[in-house]
Amino acid sequence: MRQQRLHRANAKSDGLPILRWRCAHGEAPAVSLACASTVEIAPHDDSVDSNLVIIEGLGTIEWFGEGPPVIKRVLFQAGITLKHNPPQLSLLSCRDRYITTPAIGLYASGGDGCWSEVHFTETGVRELSRRIDMILERLEEIERRLEP
């Protein structure tokens, strides 16, 4: 028996409509949320309609709340603590994380309210400061050697 192939021409002749896509193009603007014990970064009501979330303020975060299966990119300000709280929030380090410099993390949920950290990195401010301090120390040492 010969299998039928569905081609675009066949779809049109079968009366299947071709619908226009109605969707956003590109990245949605970041959504800012206040730091709290529970910061809902992907609520079911879609009130955080962005994959980029900025968490502002000081405090400890224990959970990112209920939500659908999703991966969110989260930017943290200095002064935030992430509480390793499995299964609600599992961090790569398997311990609490004290954020002392701006940082970025990727967090995934399977839709069951359990969030896993996929990636975490500091933004580089600390490394830049460390390098500048080293350069300044070297310059001071050179100046001391040049003094009569």
Secondary structure, DSSP 8 states (H G I E B T S, - for coil): -------HHHHHHTT----------S----EEEE--SB--SS-TT--S--SEEEEESSEEE-B--S--EEEEEEEE-TTEEE--BTTTEE-TTSS-EEE-S-EEEEEEEESSS-EEEEEEEE-SHHHHHHHHHHHHHHHHHHHHHH--
